[in-house]
């Protein structure tokens, strides 16, 4: 079974600075998808960014980018120019290519933005 | 277009009581899911329905039952609630094609006393 580990329960960053959230996963599959979800205090789960394992190019969405290291099974999220609205829980998630689209989540990282 | 809706938003039960959490989506998605979120543990899959008429167990199915009533609706039932089922419950839906994201409902906070 696949597992996802986020080793940083909490992180903080100054507004306008850059922060990187870590995620590692364990799988025997060669192809899969990886996601970062944001959960603000409203509890709503919001997709931030996604990566297909067969693509070598790292995904980017505006201020959000990933560093995908397939051999190391690492999938970190970099947030540039941090804003107060980025404060939230961030979850890394894994999804297999085959079969039902079940997501396996990490434990989450609480990100605080200091003004 | 409301996306994924869940009712109720909050619920308090006594041990042994039963209740059903309702979920509906208006995006014509084939697949629907129920997750629970506990502090420090992320979201864990309880049950899912890959398509109308099918349901399968996820990681933590014990104590729960589900019904895929039609393509839009997927309910989660607790027959005899236990304090260990105190959690936040999320419903999600997705299209059954590769690379599609799951869309989540706003969650139900359930407390079992």
Interface residues (C-beta under 8 A of the other chain):
Chain A: X4 X6 X9 X33 X35 X42 X43 X44 X45 X47 X50 X52 X91 X97 X99 X100 X101 X102 X103 X104 X105 X106 X107 X108
Chain B: X31 X33 X35 X40 X41 X42 X43 X44 X45 X48 X50 X56 X58 X88 X90 X92 X94 X96 X98 X99 X100 X101 X102 X104 X106 X107
